[in-house]
Amino acid sequence: MTDDALDALLDRVSERVTPDADERERLRAVAAELTARAEATIDDLPVDADVTQVGSSARSTWLAGDRDIDLFVRFPTSLDRAALERYGLEVGHAVLPDGHEEYAEHPYVKGVYDGFDVDLVPCYAVDSAREIRSAVDRTPFHDAYLQARYTPELAAGARLLKRFMKGVGVYGSDLRTEGFSGYLVELLILEHGGFVPLVEAAAEWRPPVRFDPRGDGGPAEIPPSEADAAEFDDQLVVIDPTDPDRNVAAVLSAANLARFQHYCRELLDDPRESLFFPAPTDPIDGAGVREHLDRRGSHAVAVAFDTPDVVEDQLYPQLRRSLGGVTDELDRRGFDTLRATTVADGVGEDETGRSVLFVETAVDERPAVERHEGPPVHVGEHAASFYDAYADDPSVYGPFVDADRYVVERERDYRTPEAFLRSDALFDVALGTHVETALEREYAVLVGDEVTSLAERFGEELRAYFEPEV
């Protein structure tokens, strides 16, 4: 890799991701119009409030073609939560009459205005981010902190980093992605002074890695023992400069941190545009799934059910918890999970989607009997109780002595993974609350070739599963 090759690549990418003058002016005009509409509605309310634009569109760090505007309406802290929600929705619906309500910590209005995706969010006008009464209250402080420090050069670096992270699949702090948030991206660029210095540093990180952006002394990578904020167990810690008890990178998964480091090395070793703009994934079809299963010689089972009517940030943690509960129990019963994944569609849509817990096991069938060891014969009363419990049971082999303890071979509860999944014992594993409710209503167990039918809905996800990359 030469510096010239990387510089030339970044110049080309930067040209593609930087909004031109027309796009900037159009966004500015629409944001001003939306703000004026919100302020006019506030004037008719029996409470004082103001409107502020936040997020990447406010800081000129948005990517060309992204059409998002975030407006926050700040209400006095004397207002109770119910009134804040009521007035906030009133302003939101007045500004976005065709908008709809979504829910974060409290409801807000989301809609489209003149081709822009707009979020209009109520929050409290607290004096500092450490006094927040709602999670969204800290967002204006994030915006103010970055606006005071960002330069056009840093903004260009932030755009490159966002596009790079999108390209390699680690951008987004939602609980489905578990990646890097926009705020985290911009703090990392600020810490390192640009895109290339960050990539070079990240390629050499040895987690856990910690940064404290507070102060003006430049990058402040510090060992855990020197951190004066709350202790964090995460692999990447970036202390929120507006609220030192918060790790901005708390949502980031260890896998996505490792994935980011891998691709930082890839970029430095072999700069190429596909890392920023990858080709779309072609969905796999049923025949392709069958070919992989035949090649792998594994046993595939899937639990399919209607997607619970919850937002993504509630659904995906519950799907992962449920998948973990299922695989842990299959392993305990000797079916040896090779790999597993969970997929869903229809989240937040009017039509009901389907969710799937997909598991590959190394063992497709266990013997009809299982070994059950009792205590050593010499432990007396306890050993005698075990012996007596099985001595007259014609369904078991034994009791007999193996080494120094009693043993019986008794009928196995479930000889196949699918037998377990179709039984009531499924509900004894750790399941997400809404997932469990959905399963109680109805679910299907797909086995072997039957799982190929999932490719019709989840072809892209199954392609990624069977042809994994970093």
Salt bridges, closest charged atoms under 4 A:
GLU25 OE2 - ARG28 NH2 2.73
ASP50 OD2 - ARG74 NH2 2.95
ASP66 OD2 - LYS166 NZ 3.52
GLU101 OE2 - HIS93 NE2 2.89
GLU102 OE2 - HIS100 NE2 2.94
GLU105 OE2 - ARG81 NH2 3.71
ASP114 OD1 - ARG26 NH2 3.19
ASP119 OD1 - LYS110 NZ 2.85
ASP143 OD1 - ARG59 NH1 2.85
GLU178 OE2 - ARG320 NH1 3.72
GLU186 OE1 - ARG59 NE 2.66
GLU186 OE2 - LYS162 NZ 2.96
ASP212 OD2 - ARG214 NH2 2.45
ASP228 OD1 - ARG214 NH2 2.67
ASP240 OD2 - HIS142 NE2 2.79
ASP240 OD2 - ARG246 NH1 2.79
ASP243 OD1 - ARG130 NE 3.88
ASP243 OD2 - ARG138 NH2 3.33
ASP245 OD2 - ARG130 NH2 2.53
GLU266 OE1 - ARG272 NH2 2.64
ASP270 OD2 - ARG272 NH1 3.31
GLU273 OE1 - ARG12 NE 3.37
GLU273 OE2 - ARG16 NH1 2.80
ASP306 OD1 - ARG354 NH1 2.90
GLU312 OE2 - ARG176 NH1 3.49
GLU329 OE2 - ARG332 NH2 2.71
GLU329 OE2 - ARG333 NE 2.92
ASP345 OD2 - ARG457 NE 3.02
GLU360 OE2 - ARG296 NE 2.75
GLU365 OE2 - ARG415 NH2 3.17
GLU370 OE2 - ARG410 NE 3.48
GLU370 OE1 - ARG412 NH1 3.70
GLU373 OE2 - ARG371 NE 3.03
ASP402 OD2 - ARG371 NH2 2.91
GLU418 OE1 - HIS299 NE2 2.84
GLU442 OE1 - ARG354 NH1 3.32
ASP449 OD2 - ARG290 NE 3.40
GLU467 OE2 - HIS292 NE2 3.31
GLU467 OE2 - ARG463 NH1 2.83
